[in-house]
Amino acid sequence: MTTAALDSRSWLAWGLAAMTPLLLGRNPWVLLEVLIVVVAVRLVWLARANRQGMGWFPRIATVFMAIGVLFNVLTVHAGDRVFGSLPEAWPIIGGELTWNALLYGVLSGVALFTLVLIGITVSSHISWIELVHVLPPRLATIAVTGSVAWAFLPQTAVAWRHIREAQTMRGHTFRGIRDFIPIVVPLLAGGLERSLAVSEALESRGFGASGAPRSTDHPIRSAFADLGLIVGLVGLAAGAYCVAVGMLKWAVASFGVGFLALYAASRLAPSPGIAITRYRTATWRVADTLVTASAAVAFGIVAGWSLFRPEALAFWVYPELLAPRVDIIAILAIGLLLVPALVVGEERRW
């Protein structure tokens, strides 16, 4: 079924709202619901070719999830539900093996797997060209750099699939790690070739150049613009860390400072002075409004509710393992993230 694409900003809003519950807590019911929602949206929107090209990312996430579970069980000897033990004389891994550590490792692995699934789903639908056009001209350089970095993994996935199929047609079989050398070497060589091609294409299009000589009349203004950019990026990174460790109030403050600093940097930075040619104007449809509004409502409810009731999303397995609670408000708010799966095919009529 052919469907019209949603606006890239709608997908970014949906991805941010979907990641928020995973970063705020480890409640099993919340993790399971987010995983089901993401899988449903992904199956509805992604074409079969895209699912095949990006399928190895979930497999890699599954491997890391298994390694994380094993590492957590062997290194964390805490909890009230013991199912075995290793000799105490063994360094690091010696001690009691508990169901508490196993369950926490599984929940963390499911959260990691779902985050990867959200990332590849969003990256399959966003258009960096559209995002560059809606950003201030002063941030165009950063946007183009981000687009190149974001497109690296999907291009690598496609190249990996093509090289593997070519080697299979030549009769190459895969029995061990050494058998992957005929794939890894062409993959690295192809990556270098793509990097050179992208750099030449950007240079031929005047990337990083200025339409007029950069003014030196306001060096202080340029210095403050650079400082604002640094503070903004550090603020966003600090906010993400605070969310991951449960410091929600500090996270809100860090995000606020980061966004304000980036806005100030965009206003103070000198304009590149290059006119951007647009061959197609993005159209904001009713479906985009529904997806963005539902994502904003879900994000607001989940983030706000976790501030007033941290136990709504949190789940503690140490020192005592208890049954997780079900928070109806959080469950209903996360259910709003199913809107992209419901509006597919309706855009054409709107």
C-alpha positions as CSV (number, residue, x, y, z in Angstrom):
1,M,0.0,0.0,0.0
2,T,1.4,3.4,-1.0
3,T,1.0,6.1,1.5
4,A,1.8,9.8,1.6
5,A,4.6,10.7,4.0
6,L,4.1,12.7,7.2
7,D,6.1,15.8,7.8
8,S,9.5,15.2,9.2
9,R,8.8,17.5,12.2
10,S,5.8,15.2,13.0
11,W,8.1,12.2,13.1
12,L,10.6,13.9,15.3
13,A,7.9,14.9,17.7
14,W,6.6,11.3,17.8
15,G,10.1,9.9,18.3
16,L,10.8,12.3,21.2
17,A,7.5,11.4,22.9
18,A,8.1,7.7,22.4
19,M,11.6,7.8,23.9
20,T,10.5,9.8,26.9
21,P,8.8,6.9,28.9
22,L,11.8,4.7,28.3
23,L,14.2,7.2,29.7
24,L,12.1,8.1,32.8
25,G,11.6,4.6,34.2
26,R,11.7,0.8,33.9
27,N,8.0,-0.1,34.6
28,P,7.4,-3.4,32.7
29,W,3.9,-2.4,31.7
30,V,5.1,0.9,30.2
31,L,8.0,-0.7,28.4
32,L,5.8,-3.4,26.9
33,E,3.2,-0.8,25.8
34,V,5.8,1.4,24.1
35,L,7.3,-1.6,22.4
36,I,3.9,-2.7,21.0
37,V,3.1,0.9,19.9
38,V,6.4,1.3,18.1
39,V,6.2,-2.1,16.4
40,A,2.6,-1.3,15.2
41,V,3.6,2.0,13.8
42,R,6.7,0.6,12.2
43,L,4.8,-2.3,10.5
44,V,2.1,0.0,9.2
45,W,4.4,2.7,7.8
46,L,7.6,1.0,6.7
47,A,7.8,-0.6,3.2
48,R,9.0,-4.2,2.9
49,A,12.3,-3.1,1.4
50,N,13.0,-0.8,4.3
51,R,12.3,-3.5,6.8
52,Q,14.8,-5.8,5.0
53,G,17.5,-3.1,4.7
54,M,17.3,-2.1,8.4
55,G,16.6,-5.5,9.9
56,W,20.1,-6.0,11.2
57,F,19.9,-3.1,13.6
58,P,17.3,-4.9,15.8
59,R,19.4,-8.0,15.7
60,I,22.5,-6.1,16.9
61,A,20.3,-4.5,19.6
62,T,19.2,-8.0,20.7
63,V,22.8,-9.2,21.0
64,F,23.7,-6.2,23.1
65,M,20.6,-6.9,25.2
66,A,21.6,-10.4,25.9
67,I,25.1,-9.3,26.8
68,G,23.7,-6.7,29.1
69,V,21.5,-9.2,30.9
70,L,24.3,-11.6,31.4
71,F,26.7,-8.9,32.7
72,N,24.0,-7.6,35.1
73,V,23.3,-11.0,36.5
74,L,27.0,-11.8,37.0
75,T,28.1,-8.5,38.5
76,V,25.2,-7.3,40.6
77,H,24.8,-9.5,43.6
78,A,21.8,-7.9,45.3
79,G,18.2,-8.7,45.8
80,D,16.0,-11.0,47.8
81,R,15.2,-13.7,45.1
82,V,18.3,-15.9,44.8
83,F,18.4,-18.7,42.3
84,G,22.0,-19.7,42.4
85,S,25.5,-18.7,43.4
86,L,29.1,-18.6,42.3
87,P,32.2,-19.1,44.5
88,E,33.0,-16.0,46.4
89,A,36.7,-16.4,45.5
90,W,35.9,-15.6,41.9
91,P,36.6,-11.8,41.3
92,I,33.7,-9.6,40.3
93,I,31.3,-12.4,39.3
94,G,31.5,-14.4,42.6
95,G,28.5,-14.2,44.8
96,E,24.7,-14.8,44.7
97,L,22.8,-14.8,41.5
98,T,19.4,-13.1,41.9
99,W,16.2,-12.9,39.9
100,N,16.3,-9.2,40.8
101,A,19.4,-8.6,38.7
102,L,18.1,-10.8,35.9
103,L,14.8,-8.9,35.7
104,Y,16.5,-5.5,35.8
105,G,18.9,-6.6,33.0
106,V,16.0,-7.8,30.9
107,L,14.0,-4.5,31.4
108,S,17.1,-2.4,30.5
109,G,17.6,-4.6,27.4
110,V,14.0,-4.1,26.3
111,A,14.3,-0.4,26.8
112,L,17.5,-0.3,24.7
113,F,16.0,-2.5,22.0
114,T,12.9,-0.2,21.8
115,L,15.1,2.9,21.7
116,V,16.9,1.5,18.7
117,L,13.6,0.6,17.0
118,I,12.3,4.1,17.5
119,G,15.5,5.6,16.1
120,I,15.5,3.5,12.9
121,T,11.8,4.1,12.4
122,V,12.1,7.8,12.6
123,S,15.3,7.9,10.5
124,S,13.5,6.0,7.8
125,H,10.9,8.8,7.4
126,I,12.4,12.1,8.1
127,S,13.8,14.3,5.3
128,W,16.8,16.4,6.3
129,I,16.1,18.6,3.3
130,E,12.8,19.6,4.8
131,L,14.4,20.1,8.3
132,V,17.1,22.3,6.8
133,H,14.6,24.5,5.1
134,V,12.6,25.2,8.4
135,L,15.7,25.9,10.4
136,P,17.2,29.4,10.6
137,P,19.7,30.1,7.9
138,R,22.4,30.6,10.5
139,L,22.1,27.0,11.6
140,A,22.2,25.5,8.1
141,T,25.8,24.4,8.5
142,I,25.0,22.4,11.6
143,A,21.9,21.0,10.0
144,V,23.7,19.7,6.9
145,T,26.4,18.1,9.1
146,G,23.7,16.4,11.1
147,S,22.0,15.1,8.0
148,V,25.2,13.5,6.7
149,A,25.8,11.9,10.1
150,W,22.2,10.7,10.4
151,A,22.3,9.1,6.9
152,F,25.4,7.1,7.7
153,L,23.8,4.1,9.3
154,P,21.0,3.6,6.7
155,Q,23.5,3.8,3.9
156,T,25.8,1.4,5.7
157,A,22.8,-1.0,6.1
158,V,22.0,-0.9,2.4
159,A,25.7,-1.4,1.5
160,W,26.0,-4.3,3.9
161,R,23.0,-6.1,2.3
162,H,24.2,-5.5,-1.2
163,I,27.8,-6.7,-0.5
164,R,26.5,-9.8,1.3
165,E,24.2,-10.7,-1.5
166,A,27.0,-10.3,-4.1
167,Q,29.3,-12.5,-2.1
168,T,26.6,-15.1,-1.6
169,M,26.0,-15.2,-5.4
170,R,29.8,-15.8,-5.9
171,G,29.5,-18.9,-3.6
172,H,30.9,-17.5,-0.4
173,T,29.6,-19.2,2.7
174,F,29.6,-17.8,6.3
175,R,30.8,-20.3,9.0
176,G,32.8,-18.1,11.3
177,I,34.1,-14.6,12.0
178,R,36.9,-14.9,9.4
179,D,34.3,-15.5,6.7
180,F,33.0,-11.9,7.2
181,I,36.3,-10.4,6.0
182,P,35.2,-10.4,2.4
183,I,32.2,-8.2,3.5
184,V,33.9,-5.9,6.0
185,V,36.7,-4.9,3.7
186,P,34.4,-3.8,0.8
187,L,32.1,-2.1,3.3
188,L,34.9,0.0,4.7
189,A,36.2,0.9,1.2
190,G,32.7,1.8,0.1
191,G,32.3,4.0,3.2
192,L,35.4,5.9,2.4
193,E,34.2,6.3,-1.2
194,R,30.9,7.6,-0.1
195,S,32.6,10.0,2.3
196,L,34.7,11.5,-0.5
197,A,31.7,11.7,-2.7
198,V,29.7,13.6,-0.1
199,S,32.5,16.0,0.7
200,E,33.0,16.7,-3.0
201,A,29.3,17.3,-3.5
202,L,29.1,19.6,-0.5
203,E,32.2,21.6,-1.7
204,S,30.8,21.9,-5.2
205,R,27.6,23.3,-3.7
206,G,29.4,25.9,-1.7
207,F,29.0,24.2,1.7
208,G,30.7,26.3,4.4
209,A,31.2,29.2,2.0
210,S,29.8,32.7,2.4
211,G,28.1,34.8,-0.2
212,A,29.8,37.8,1.1
213,P,33.0,38.3,3.1
214,R,32.4,37.7,6.8
215,S,32.1,41.0,8.7
216,T,34.7,41.7,11.3
217,D,32.8,44.7,12.8
218,H,31.2,42.6,15.5
219,P,33.7,40.1,16.8
220,I,32.1,40.1,20.2
221,R,28.7,39.1,18.7
222,S,30.3,36.2,16.8
223,A,32.1,35.1,20.0
224,F,28.8,35.1,21.9
225,A,27.2,33.2,19.1
226,D,29.9,30.5,19.3
227,L,29.6,30.5,23.1
228,G,25.8,30.1,22.9
229,L,26.2,27.1,20.5
230,I,28.5,25.4,22.9
231,V,26.3,26.1,25.9
232,G,23.2,24.9,24.0
233,L,24.8,21.6,23.0
234,V,26.2,21.0,26.5
235,G,22.8,21.9,28.0
236,L,21.0,19.4,25.8
237,A,23.5,16.6,26.6
238,A,23.3,17.4,30.3
239,G,19.5,17.3,30.2
240,A,19.5,13.9,28.5
241,Y,21.9,12.6,31.2
242,C,19.6,14.0,33.9
243,V,16.6,12.3,32.4
244,A,18.5,8.9,32.2
245,V,19.5,9.1,35.9
246,G,16.1,10.3,37.1
247,M,17.0,13.9,38.0
248,L,13.9,15.3,36.3
249,K,14.0,18.8,37.7
250,W,17.6,19.3,36.7
251,A,16.7,17.9,33.3
252,V,14.0,20.5,32.7
253,A,16.4,23.3,33.7
254,S,19.2,21.9,31.5
255,F,16.9,21.6,28.5
256,G,15.6,25.1,29.1
257,V,19.1,26.6,29.2
258,G,20.1,24.5,26.1
259,F,17.2,25.6,24.0
260,L,17.5,29.3,25.0
261,A,21.3,29.2,24.3
262,L,20.7,27.7,20.9
263,Y,18.1,30.3,20.1
264,A,20.4,33.1,21.1
265,A,23.2,31.6,19.0
266,S,20.9,31.4,16.0
267,R,20.0,35.1,16.4
268,L,23.6,36.3,17.0
269,A,25.4,34.2,14.4
270,P,26.2,35.9,11.1
271,S,24.0,35.0,8.2
272,P,25.7,32.9,5.6
273,G,24.3,35.2,2.9
274,I,23.5,32.3,0.5
275,A,20.1,32.1,-1.0
276,I,18.5,28.6,-0.7
277,T,16.7,27.4,-3.8
278,R,13.5,25.4,-3.0
279,Y,12.0,23.2,-5.7
280,R,9.2,21.9,-3.6
281,T,7.3,23.5,-0.7
282,A,6.4,21.2,2.2
283,T,2.7,21.0,2.9
284,W,1.5,20.7,6.5
285,R,-1.6,18.5,6.5
286,V,-4.2,17.6,9.0
287,A,-2.6,14.3,9.6
288,D,0.6,16.1,10.6
289,T,-1.3,18.2,13.1
290,L,-2.9,15.1,14.6
291,V,0.4,13.3,15.0
292,T,2.3,16.3,16.4
293,A,-0.5,17.2,18.8
294,S,-1.0,13.7,20.1
295,A,2.8,13.4,20.6
296,A,3.0,16.7,22.4
297,V,0.1,15.7,24.7
298,A,1.6,12.3,25.4
299,F,5.0,13.9,26.1
300,G,3.5,16.5,28.4
301,I,1.3,14.0,30.4
302,V,4.1,11.5,30.8
303,A,6.8,14.0,31.7
304,G,4.5,16.0,34.0
305,W,3.0,13.0,35.6
306,S,6.4,11.5,36.4
307,L,7.3,14.7,38.2
308,F,4.3,14.5,40.5
309,R,4.2,10.7,40.8
310,P,7.7,9.2,40.1
311,E,6.3,5.7,40.9
312,A,4.1,5.8,37.9
313,L,6.9,5.0,35.5
314,A,9.6,3.8,38.0
315,F,10.1,0.2,39.0
316,W,12.6,-0.8,41.7
317,V,13.8,-4.4,41.9
318,Y,16.3,-3.8,44.7
319,P,16.4,-4.7,47.5
320,E,13.0,-6.4,47.3
321,L,11.2,-7.6,44.2
322,L,7.6,-6.6,44.1
323,A,4.9,-6.7,41.5
324,P,4.9,-3.6,39.2
325,R,2.0,-1.2,39.5
326,V,-0.2,-0.2,36.6
327,D,-0.8,3.5,36.2
328,I,-3.8,4.1,34.0
329,I,-2.9,7.7,33.2
330,A,0.5,6.8,31.9
331,I,-0.9,3.9,29.9
332,L,-3.6,6.1,28.3
333,A,-1.1,8.8,27.5
334,I,1.3,6.4,25.8
335,G,-1.6,5.0,23.8
336,L,-1.8,8.4,22.0
337,L,1.4,7.4,20.2
338,L,-0.6,5.0,18.0
339,V,-2.0,8.0,16.1
340,P,0.6,7.6,13.2
341,A,-0.7,4.1,12.6
342,L,-4.3,5.3,12.5
343,V,-3.8,8.2,10.1
344,V,-1.9,6.2,7.5
345,G,-3.8,6.4,4.2
346,E,-6.0,9.3,5.4
347,E,-3.6,12.0,4.4
348,R,-4.5,11.5,0.8
349,R,-8.1,12.4,1.5
350,W,-7.2,15.4,3.6
